[in-house]
């Protein structure tokens, strides 16, 4: 909105020409999100405490989590607000990709919201039944994937890092792949959200990496120089990435150990879906597996644990997702979180290096 208000003024004052640049608006978007997050989060904590929107002790976590009982949850709602408002203020709202990712945030945020709400009203912290939640995720992911596929000039090709000329055209099957990526990414972040600051750290890493890729992919000169796929209009997602980054940093201020607020499924499902959606739009589908390696590891640990127990009657890990395994091995929470952050940053740097390893 402010973009449309301020940029036209460049015809009268040349200084306003700066608002045409994606880089400048990304900085403003990040700072705006950070300010909104810092303003809203402490107020949300007080409000949630008054409304008794607090986490209960779950049965599928180590006993040490008993101390977390009573911590306000559903902080993801603040992250969404702090992401969407700066995006609306500084992005070009004629860009369809902005609306598609926003739809991803809101739709999966709604699923998470109702799941969190049911957990608060239900017993033993159980939310929406797993099958129902998965069905809703697939439905929304299918709608989002169809919208991406229908965009003019968008190519249903799979981009594989390290191979500049290997881009298989999947045709209509690409929609199915998109559904898998979006729903899988959403659940990956959700499974990672089990310790204070554990999920938001890698989210910030992935978001920072995609911020760079969105800018490069959306700039035809950089795309040609780096021999990556050019996606017209994708550069505007840099501003949305900046907003997510600022909102994430603001939330982390209060979510760091010991957490004053949990993001809940409202935040984890929506952030994961948004990252998956952006990965598809900027043609970095496989790269998401690399930069989001923490989410992949957490998801695989659950799959392996379930398959092993059903087929052999034995568990591979002491508890899944894997961060609980390390808890039961005696690692303290802060050590697990920081080490996972370090791995996430390393994966992010490796993902950026693929720009030249082609």
N, C-alpha and C positions, 0 to 999 in steps of 0.2 A: 504494500500500500504506500509506504513512504517512498519506495522506489519510483512509483508513478507520480508522486507529488513533487519530489526533489529533482529528479533527473531532467524533466522538461525545463527547469529553470536555467539549464546550461546555455540556453539561447540568449539569456540576459546577463548571466554571471558565469564566466568560463569555469570557475572553481567547482561548480556543480557537475561538471563533466565527469568528475571522479566516480560518480554513482553508476556510471555505465560499466565499470570494471567489476568483474566477478570477485576478484581477490579482495577489493576494498569492501564490498558488501558482505563477503564471508567473514571478514574481521568484525564488522559491525554486528552481524548475526550471532557470532560466537560470544561477543561481549554482552549483547542484549540478553541472550539466553542465560549467561552466567549471572547477570544482575537479577533477572526474573527468578532464577532458581534460589539465589541467596535471599531474596525478599520473601518468596512464597514458602520455602521449605520449613523454616522455624514456625511459621504461622500454621502450616499444615500439621506439623507435629503436635502443636497445642490443640488444634481442632480435633484431630484424630483421637487424642487422649480423652478429650471431653466426650466424644461420641463413642468411646470404647472400641475404636477400630484398632484392635491390638492382636498381635500374633499369639497363637496358642501353641502349646508344646505338641509336636508331631511325634507319631510312633516310629517313623522310619528314619530317625536321626539319633546320633549318640546322646547319651544321658547328659553330657556337659551342656547341651543346648537348653536345658531346663532354665538356665539363667536368662535366656532370651525371651522367655514368656512374658508377655505384656508390652513388648516393644511395638510402637505404632507401625502399621503396615499400609500397603496400597500407595506408597510413595511414588509409584510409577505414574500416577495421575499428575503429579507435579512435573515430572520429567516430560510428559506429553505436552502439557501447557507451555513449559519453558522451551520446547522444541518448535511447536507449531506457531506460536505468536511471532517469534523472530523471522521464521520462514515466510509468513504472510506479510511481514513488514518489509523485508529486504529482497525477496526473490521476485522474479518475473512470473506473475501468476497466470500468464498466457501459456506457460510451459506445462505441457501435459504430464511430464515425468514428475514434476513437483506434486501434482495432485494425486498421482498414482501411489507414490511413496507415502504421502499423507494419509491416503485411504488405507494403506497397509498398517500404518501406525494406529489409526483410530479403530479399524475393524478388529485387529488382534488385541488392541487395548480393551475393547469391549468384552471380548471373550475372557481376558484376564480379570477384568473388573467383576464380572458375574461369578467367576471362579473364586476370587478373593471374598466376595460377598457371601457366597455359600459356605465357605470355610469358616467365616465369622459366626454364621448362624447354625452351622452343623456341629457334629461331634467329631472329636479326634482330628480336627483340622482337615477334614475331607471336603473337597469342593465339587465342581461339576464332574459327573462320571467321565472316566477317561475316553470311552467310545464317543460320547456326545461331544466332548471337547475336540477330539481329533476330527470328527465329522465337520464341525464348524470351521476348524482350521483349514481343512481341505477345500471346503466350499469357498471361503474367502480367498484362499490362495489361488483357486481356479479362476475366480473373477479377476483378480489382480493380474494373473498370468495372461489371461485372454486380452486384457486391456493393453498390456505391454506388446503382445504379439500383433495386435491390430494397429499399432502406431506406424504411421507412414515412414517408410525407409528403414524400419527396424528389421534386422536380419536374424533369422532363427538359427544362427550358427553358434557352435560351442567353441569358445576360445580356450586353448590349452597353453599354459605358460611354457616357456623354453622353445616353443615351435611356432615361428612366425607365419608359416604357410599351412599349418595344420588347423583348419577351422571347418570341421564337418557340418554340413547343413542338415539339421534334424527335421526340418519341415514342421508338421503339426505335432510331432513327438516332443518338440521343444517346450510346448505348453506343459506336458506332463513333467518334464525335467524341472521347469520353473516351480510347479506346485511342490515337488519334492524339496527343492532348495529353500523355498520360503517357509514351508511348514517345518522342515528339518532344522533350519536356522533358529526359528522361533522356539522350538522345544530344546535345542541345544543350549541357548541362553537360559531358558527356564530351569534346566537341570543343573546348570552351573551356579545358579543363585541359591547357594546354601550356606555361605559364610559371609561375614561382614566385609563388604567391598569386593568380594571375589568376582562377581559377574560384571559389575560396572567397569572394572579395570580393563579387562579384555575388550569390552564394548567400546571403550574410549580408544583403545589401540586400533581396532578394526575400523572405527569411524575415521580416525586420523589418516589411516592408510587409504581408505576409499575417498577421502577428501582430495588427496593428491591425484588418485587415479581418475576421479570424476572430472577434475579440471583438465587433465591431460587428454583424456578420451574425448572431451567435448571441444577441444581446440584442434582444428584440422592440421595446423602446422606442426604442433607437438606430436600429434598422432602419426603423421607421416614420417617425422624424423625418428620417432621411437619404434616405428613399424608395429603399431598397435591399432586395433579397430577404432575407427572414428564413428562416434554416435552423436549425430546432430541434436543439440539441445541438452545433452547429458551434463554439460558443464555447469548448468544452473543448479544441479544437485550438490555442488560444492557448498552452496549457501545452506542447504538443509543439513549437510554433514557438519558444517560449522555450528549450527544451532544444536544438533545432537551432542556435539563435543562439549559445548558450553554448558548445556543442561546436565550432561553426565558429570562434568567436573564439579558443578554446584551441588549435585546430589551426593557425590563422593565425600564432600566436606562433612556431611552429616551421616553418611553410611559407613565411613571408615570405623574400624574397631575402637571402642565398642559402639555399635550402630545405634543411632538415635531414631532411625527410620529404616524400614525395609521397603524395597521396591514392589514386592509382591508380584503375582502373575500379571497384574496390570502393566507393570513395567517390563518384565522379562520377555513376555510373549510379544509385546508390541515392538520392542527394540530389536529382538531377534528377527522378526518378520521384516522390519524396515531394512535391516542390513542385508537380508537375503534378497529383498526386492531390488535394492541398489546394486548388488552383485550381478543380478541378471541384466539390469538396464545398462550398466557400464561394461558389460561383456567380460566380467571377471568371475564367472561361475566357479571354475575350478580353483581359482586363487582364494576364494572364500574358505576353502578347506584348509589352505595353508595358514592364512592370517588368522582364521578363526580356529586354529588347531586346538586351543583349550576347550572350546565347545564340542569339537569333534571327539576329543579324548574323553570328556565327561559322558557324552552320549554312548560311545562305544563301550565304556566301562559298564553301563547299565545293560546294554544289549548282551554283552559277554556274560555278565553275572546271571541274567535271566536264562539264557540258553544253556549255560553250564549247569545251573540248578535243575532245570527241567529235564535235561538229557542225562546228566551224570549224578544228580542229587548232591552235588558239591558246589561250593562257592569259590570263585577265583579270588575275589577281594573280600576283605573283612566286612565291608559294607560299600554299597554303590549309591550314588555316583562316587567317583574315585577320591574326591576331596575328603569324604567321610572315612575312606580307607586309611588315609594318612593321619586323620584325627585319631583313629583307633590304634595306630602305630605309635602314638605318643607325641606327634608333632603338635605344637601349639597353633592356634588359629592364625595369629599374625604371620607366622613363618610360612604356613601353607599359602596364604593369600599373596604375600610378597613374592614368593618363589613362582607362583602361577603367573603373576604380573610380569616377572622377568622373562619367563618363557614366552609369554604373549608378545612382549616388546621385541624379543629376538625373532619371532615368527613374522612380525610386522616388517622388520628391517629386511628379512629374507624375501618377503613378498615384494617389497619395493625394488630389491635387487634384480628381480625377474624382468624389469623394464629393459635392462641391458643384456640379460642372459637369454638371447633369442637367436 
